Amino acid sequence: IEQAFRLTQLPEASAMRQPKPWFRKQTDTWYVQLGKDQIPLVKGRGNEKAAYEAYFRVMAEQQANAPPEPDKLTVARLADEFLKWSEKHNSPETFDWHKVFLQNFCDAHGRRLAAEVIPHHVTTWLDQNPSWKGGRRHATYCVKRAFTWGHKQGLLTTNPLAAVSVGRSPRREGSVSKEARQAILAAIPDQAFRDFVTALQETGCRPSEVARVTAEHADLEIGVWVLPEHKTEK
């Protein structure tokens, strides 16, 4: 354990004085002081070896959870930190969306230092995925969102992708007339699916949103669906 901790120490950290385990007679316990916190390790004065083993585990955990330095932060590490945050603060669908595009970007530039990424890297990455078409805007948003988050969290001193434009959604031309909608519904033999398509027409929801609606969401008195976990709730 001690060897593993020493191997993972940062050069700057190894040059600094490290806290050491110490024994408190009143509580018969070994401790380590980290900042203002006194962390208990093991009980018993004679358990010095076990205290050091616990100490190295605590220090390794502290180092693993420490935020990376801006000049050593890789794109992959930035994406990992952002996804940890996204999983806690976004819907599962949004988190999966972030994860898919960020994983693809990391496949191309994950080992690069985040501070050295330039807009051209995003442009060439997008061009390598011509099948995305409409998804190109979403891919750009996910990558830029991670870098913006990292800058606001202090993981980056500057945002190298601040000038990247997400672009506008392509304008949809044309509309479905009342007659065409009626013809579509008439051509659906299955009543359940016909109800599903009717719900899409009447609400403007996405198919995945209608699919998640259950009886508990329906307020029949006022004729609405109440969706407490909708993606815009936050």
C-alpha positions in Angstrom: 0.0 0.0 0.0 2.8 2.4 0.9 4.6 1.7 -2.4 1.3 2.3 -4.3 0.8 5.6 -2.6 4.4 6.8 -3.2 4.2 5.9 -6.9 1.0 7.9 -7.4 2.3 11.0 -5.6 2.5 14.1 -7.7 6.0 15.7 -8.0 4.8 18.8 -6.2 3.1 16.8 -3.5 6.2 14.6 -2.9 8.3 17.8 -2.3 5.9 19.0 0.4 5.9 17.8 3.9 3.4 14.9 4.3 1.2 14.5 7.4 2.2 11.5 9.6 0.1 9.3 11.9 0.2 10.3 15.5 -1.1 8.7 18.8 -3.5 10.3 21.3 -3.3 8.7 24.7 -6.6 10.0 25.9 -8.6 8.1 23.2 -6.0 5.3 22.7 -6.3 6.0 19.0 -3.9 6.8 16.1 -4.9 9.8 13.9 -3.7 11.7 10.9 -4.3 15.5 10.5 -5.6 16.5 7.1 -6.2 20.3 7.1 -8.5 21.0 10.0 -9.7 17.4 10.2 -8.3 14.7 12.6 -9.0 11.4 11.0 -9.0 8.3 13.3 -7.0 5.4 11.9 -6.8 2.5 14.5 -7.0 2.0 18.2 -4.2 0.8 20.4 -0.7 2.2 20.9 0.8 -1.1 19.8 -0.9 -1.0 16.4 1.5 1.5 14.8 2.0 -0.7 11.8 -1.8 -1.0 11.2 -2.0 2.7 11.7 0.5 3.4 8.9 -1.4 0.9 6.7 -4.6 2.8 7.3 -2.8 6.1 6.8 -1.5 5.1 3.4 -5.1 4.1 2.4 -6.5 7.4 3.5 -3.8 9.4 1.7 -4.3 7.4 -1.5 -8.0 8.0 -1.3 -7.4 11.7 -0.7 -5.1 12.0 -3.7 -7.5 10.1 -6.0 -10.3 12.5 -5.1 -8.1 15.6 -5.4 -9.0 17.9 -8.3 -6.4 17.8 -11.1 -4.2 20.7 -11.7 -5.2 22.8 -14.7 -1.9 22.4 -16.5 -2.0 18.6 -16.2 -5.7 18.1 -16.9 -6.3 15.8 -19.8 -9.4 15.8 -22.0 -10.3 12.3 -20.7 -10.0 13.5 -17.0 -12.1 16.6 -17.7 -14.8 14.4 -19.3 -14.7 12.0 -16.4 -15.2 14.8 -13.9 -18.0 16.4 -15.9 -19.8 13.1 -16.3 -19.6 12.5 -12.5 -21.4 15.8 -12.1 -23.8 15.2 -15.0 -24.9 11.9 -13.6 -25.9 13.5 -10.3 -27.5 16.7 -11.6 -29.1 15.6 -14.9 -31.7 13.1 -16.0 -30.4 9.7 -17.1 -31.3 10.5 -20.7 -29.2 13.7 -20.6 -26.3 11.9 -18.9 -26.3 9.2 -21.5 -26.4 11.9 -24.2 -23.3 13.6 -22.7 -21.5 10.3 -22.2 -21.9 9.1 -25.8 -20.5 12.2 -27.5 -17.8 12.8 -24.9 -16.6 9.2 -25.2 -16.3 9.7 -28.9 -14.4 12.9 -28.5 -12.1 11.3 -26.0 -11.4 8.4 -28.4 -9.9 11.1 -30.7 -8.4 13.6 -28.2 -8.6 12.0 -24.7 -4.8 12.0 -24.0 -4.4 15.6 -25.1 -4.1 18.3 -22.4 -7.5 20.1 -22.1 -5.8 23.5 -22.1 -4.2 22.7 -25.4 -7.4 21.9 -27.2 -8.4 24.4 -29.9 -11.6 24.8 -31.9 -10.0 23.1 -34.9 -9.8 19.9 -32.9 -13.6 20.0 -32.6 -14.1 20.8 -36.2 -12.0 18.0 -37.5 -13.6 15.6 -35.1 -17.1 16.6 -36.3 -15.9 16.2 -39.9 -14.8 12.6 -39.1 -18.4 11.8 -38.3 -20.4 12.9 -41.3 -23.3 10.6 -40.5 -24.3 12.8 -37.5 -25.9 15.5 -39.6 -28.4 17.0 -37.2 -26.5 15.4 -34.3 -23.5 17.6 -35.2 -25.0 20.4 -33.2 -25.6 18.1 -30.2 -22.1 16.8 -30.3 -20.6 20.3 -30.3 -22.8 21.3 -27.4 -21.8 18.3 -25.2 -18.0 18.9 -25.7 -18.4 22.7 -25.2 -20.6 22.1 -22.1 -17.9 20.0 -20.5 -15.2 22.6 -21.1 -17.4 25.4 -19.9 -18.2 23.4 -16.7 -14.5 22.7 -16.1 -13.7 26.4 -16.4 -16.5 27.4 -14.0 -15.3 24.8 -11.5 -11.7 26.1 -11.6 -10.3 23.0 -13.3 -9.3 25.1 -16.3 -7.9 28.6 -16.0 -9.4 29.5 -19.4 -12.0 27.9 -21.6 -10.2 27.1 -24.9 -13.5 26.3 -26.6 -15.4 29.5 -25.6 -15.4 30.8 -29.2 -16.8 27.5 -30.6 -20.3 28.1 -32.0 -22.9 25.4 -31.3 -24.9 26.5 -34.4 -28.6 26.7 -34.9 -30.9 23.8 -35.3 -31.8 23.2 -39.0 -35.2 24.8 -39.8 -37.8 22.2 -40.6 -39.6 23.0 -43.8 -43.3 22.2 -44.4 -46.0 21.0 -42.1 -48.6 18.2 -41.9 -52.1 19.3 -42.9 -55.2 18.4 -40.9 -56.2 16.1 -43.8 -52.8 14.4 -43.8 -52.9 13.8 -40.1 -56.3 12.2 -40.4 -55.1 10.0 -43.2 -52.1 8.9 -41.1 -54.3 8.0 -38.2 -56.8 6.1 -40.4 -53.9 4.0 -41.8 -52.9 2.7 -38.4 -54.7 -0.6 -37.7 -53.6 -0.9 -34.1 -55.7 1.2 -31.7 -52.9 1.5 -29.0 -50.5 2.8 -31.5 -53.1 5.1 -33.0 -53.6 6.6 -29.5 -49.9 7.0 -29.2 -49.7 9.0 -32.4 -52.7 11.0 -31.4 -50.9 11.9 -28.2 -47.8 13.0 -30.2 -50.0 15.3 -32.3 -51.9 16.8 -29.4 -49.0 17.5 -27.1 -45.9 18.0 -29.3 -44.0 15.6 -27.0 -41.2 13.4 -28.2 -42.0 9.7 -28.6 -39.8 8.8 -25.7 -41.6 11.3 -23.5 -45.1 9.9 -24.4 -43.8 6.4 -23.8 -42.9 7.3 -20.2 -46.3 8.6 -19.3 -48.3 6.3 -16.9 -51.7 6.5 -15.3 -50.3 8.2 -12.2 -49.3 11.2 -14.4 -52.9 11.8 -15.7 -55.1 14.4 -13.9 -58.4 13.7 -15.5 -60.2 16.6 -13.7 -58.3 19.3 -15.6 -57.2 17.1 -18.5 -53.4 17.3 -18.2 -50.4 15.2 -17.6 -48.2 16.1 -14.6 -44.6 15.1 -15.2 -42.6 15.7 -12.0 -39.4 14.3 -13.5 -39.5 16.1 -16.8 -36.0 17.0 -18.3 -36.6 20.7 -17.7 -37.6 20.3 -14.1 -34.3 21.6 -12.8 
